[in-house]
Amino acid sequence: MVEITEVRIYKAKGDGAVKAYASVSLDNEFVVKGLKVLEGENGLWVSMPSRRLKDGSFQDVFHPASKEAREKIVNAVLEEYRKQA
């Protein structure tokens, strides 16, 4: 499995649901930008980068292929976000 070598957090302005944006470096070779830290009814969560389709729905542009990979990315982003909070 790839290693997360860097997580960057960019705090959002205002008091909306989006608390921050994030980028994640994988193995010092790939950078994924456009992740969002959001606050919902059940606490903080991370959305993957997505684009809006013609029908108004969203489709992830990047998404982990396994539950374990998703948890690894989400945990790394939330950990870094909490350090900066």
N, C-alpha and C positions, 0 to 999 in steps of 0.2 A: 504494500500500500504506500502511496506517496506520503511524504512528510510535509507538514505545514511549516514553512520556514519563516514566514512573516505574516503578521496581521496588522493592518492599519485601520484606524477608526477615525471617522470624520463626523463630528457631532452635528446634528441637524439644528437649524434655528427654529425657534417657536416651540409651542406646546402641543403639537399634533401627535399622532400615533407613531410617526417615524422619529425615532430617537437618534439614530446615527446611520451613516453609510459605512461600508467596510470594503476593503480589498484584501485578498488572501493570496500569498505567494506559495506555490507548490514546488517543492524540490529545487528552489531557486531557479526554475526554468519557465514556469507559467505563472501568470498573474490573472486572477479572476476579480473583476471590478463589478460594482453594482449590487452587492449584497446589502440588505437593509436590516437594521435592528428595529423591531417594532414592539410597541407595548399594547397588549390586548387584554381581554377579560381574565385570562389565565397567566398573565405576566409577560415577560419578555420572550420574543421568538425571532428567528432569523428567516428572511425570505431570500431565495436565490434570485439572481438577475433574470429579468423576464422582459418580454415585449408584448405590446397590445396587438391582438389580431383584429381583422376587419369586423368580426362579429362582437367586439368589445371584450372578449375574454382575454386572459393572459396565458402565455406559454413560456416556460422556463427556457432561457438561452443556455444556461449551464445548470446541470444538476448531477449530484453524486449518483453512482450506479448502485450503491448498496446502502442499507440503513446504517451500517457501521461508519461508512465514509461520510454520510450526512451528519451523523452525531459528532464525528471528529471535527468537522468544519464548524458546525453550530457551537459546540463547546468552546472551541478556540476563539471564535468571534465574541461570544458572550463573556468569556473570561477577560479578554482584552478590554471590552467595553466597560465592564465592572471595575477594572483597574483605573480607568480614566474618569469614572463617574464621581 
